[in-house]
Amino acid sequence: MRRVVITGAGTVNPLGHSVPETYAGLRAGRSAIGPFSIPDLDRLSVRIGAQVRDFDPGARLTPRQMSLCDRFAQFALVAAEEAVAQAGVGALTPGAGVILGTAGGGLMSSEAAYRAVFADGAQRAHPFTVPRLMANAATSHLTMAYGLRGPSFTVSTACAASNHAIGLAFQMVRSGAAPVMLAGGSEAMLSFGGIKAWEGLRVLSQTGCRPFCASRDGLVMGEGAAVFVLEDRARAIARGAPILAEVAGFGMSADAGDIVVPDPAGAEAAMRAALDDAGLLPEAIGYINAHGTGTAVNDRSECAAIRRVFGEAAGSVPISSTKSLHGHLIGAAGAVELLAVLLALGEGVIAPTAGHRADDPDCALDVVTHEARHWPVAAALSNAFAFGGLNAVLALRAAE
């Protein structure tokens, strides 16, 4: 089977509107979490999040794209533009495709329609409401932007959606189903309704995101996108493309348990599957980008799973959760977090888990806190564990 590499990366997220800006934020351990700036803020009990600020889509998108695209699709288009530019226009062929992950899709367009009809008394919604809100909108717009006619669809598996999307794209390139794929995820649910829905779950923090910390009190929501170009390695070398990393393996599992409470056995199964698929032993892993939401039940479950997979060596594998910096991007989480993995593999810089105050005995692993760590990383895992018990783990190797 073909070896699959990443030849382009692009992003819009709370840390920056590009990959270099995001890398700078990750290296510095800078948290983009702060007060919300959204309508009806006074009706929210949780008023902090990680927003993409000063984003001007009109400067990057056509008038038609602006009229047809919800914020989540705008993020995806801008991120893809950067990824394709880095990979080179020669990366794309009509046989290429797109797989993106999202949890909410065009949530802001849905909310705008509901406000117009229910609150403002309008007789009809905007005529583009359906094209804007559908979960596959971002994927469709990417195919149109680049003339891609290969396998293209959207994955919606909550917080694991991006990893599922990237993993499926990896399998398509590896099998020869497509020569190159765009893959990643996009999310924009920082609206009044989106926050209100999450408030109902009572998992949001009012003080900040502190994964694996004894004082943690919940997750902090974010928004944004990241898109990658995945390509057959031989093809990439032949055309002189930059190789950022190799996608070596992908593992999936289902807890088949509770709709919101994770089971360590499911996370363990996905990590083992990713390692097996990559042909890697646990001791080869130099970094784990943890799902690490900052909720006690998730953090402890993930740490238990890591101990099961890595055994006595679990305490010597550096882990971090960059959700403490850019927030939890839900369906786009794994995509943006993959940038932290590329930074570790490419530069030997492990982004830190910010805000740590006190150790949790149940999370007594080598959690990188406060400052980035310079550490040689030849292979890494990127974890994503979703509500509904759906798990997706990527295994990556440094570029050769």
Secondary structure, DSSP 8 states (H G I E B T S, - for coil): ---EEEEEEEEEBTTBSSHHHHHHHHHHT----EE---TTGGG-S--EEB---S--GGGTS-HHHHHH--HHHHHHHHHHHHHHHHH-GGG--TT-EEEEE-SSSSHHHHHHHHIIIIIS--SS--TTHHHHHSTTHHHHHHHHHHT--SSEEEE--GGGHHHHHHHHHHHHHHHTS-SEEEEEEEE---SHHHHHHHHHHT-B-SS---TTBTT---B-BB-EEEEEEEEEHHHHHHTT----EEEEEEEEEE--S-SSS--HHHHHHHHHHHHHHHT--GGG--EEE----S-HHHHHHHHHHHHHHHGGGGGGS-EE-THHHH-B-GGGHHHHHHHHHHHHHHH-EE--BTT--SB-GGG-S-B-BSS-EE---SEEEEEEEETTTEEEEEEEEE--
